[in-house]
Amino acid sequence: MARKVTKAIFPVAGMGTRFLPATKSVPKEIMTLVDRPLVQYAIDEARAAGITEFIFVTSRGKSALEDYFDHNQILEQTLKDKGKDDLLATLEATNMESGAIAYIRQHKALGLGHAVWCARRLIGDEPFAVMLPDDVIAGQKPCLQQMIEAYEETGGNMVATMEVPSEKTSSYGVLDVGDNIGQVVRARGMVEKPKPDEAPSNLAVIGRYVLRPSVLYNLNQNKLGSGGEIQLTDAIAEDIRNGVPVFGYKFDGQRFDCGSKAGFLQATVAFALAREDLRDDLRQYLHDVVATGQAAQ
Ligand code: G1P
């Protein structure tokens, strides 16, 4: 039986330039989706999947992210004194156990593979998850939990995957699959950001991975790939060449690309419409905007 996955790496070192000027002083991962920072969605998903150790690969300017995970005792006491039990419960649900979070600095922006490799000593010789908080996935069962359940049957490496329009392959890692049937597909290869006419399929890798430590050994070589960066995709592809199985998992759920403004806005609307306290007002507003075609002046 596959070994239990209890550690997850969250690469959060990116500068978030697509969200300037906000990201001048606010890390992108702290930006708010409805009323929770983006990173909270990834943490909740990881916890649901049984993750107990959370490893953040950070960079300069991310101290607000580290602060976010501190318990805020003054605020908790104030809410308690005022009898604001709902808010207190909301706040307490974000508290992390002492020692459950580790921060590692990526000293140079050398790519996603390098960021993951920076956490190698904290992973050791165990399978681990990687979660990219930019990819927010809404679903009945959280995506990572779906994957870990599938991985417990298959072993090997597993990456979340979904079909994307062919013209979009150059934004993703793309799987080369033999029989593209069923929810779990075995990959014959993987390519990072191929041009549409060179893409082996339109099955894109989405930011959830369950990986074996061999991927970290592959990253030891520090080979540069697409965009002159050290790519996680290349290190996983090397496992395929070494005979280690790699599976694509077609998750159930809706993925939002919160690394882009349009995706962030779509996620905001979708998550707000899922909330009872916001749904009616927002639906009415959206209806009016569409009916009148009137935007903010
Ligand atoms: C990263 C990965 C890519 C993957 C994507 C998913 O790319 O390198 O393989 O498909 O995340 O969001 P990025 O979006 O960081 O350029």
Boltz pocket constraint, residues with backbone or C-beta under 6 A from the ligand:
constraints:
  - pocket:
      binder: B
      contacts: [[A, 112], [A, 132], [A, 135], [A, 171], [A, 172], [A, 173], [A, 174], [A, 192], [A, 193], [A, 204], [A, 205], [A, 206], [A, 207], [A, 231], [A, 232], [A, 233], [A, 259]]
      max_distance: 6.0
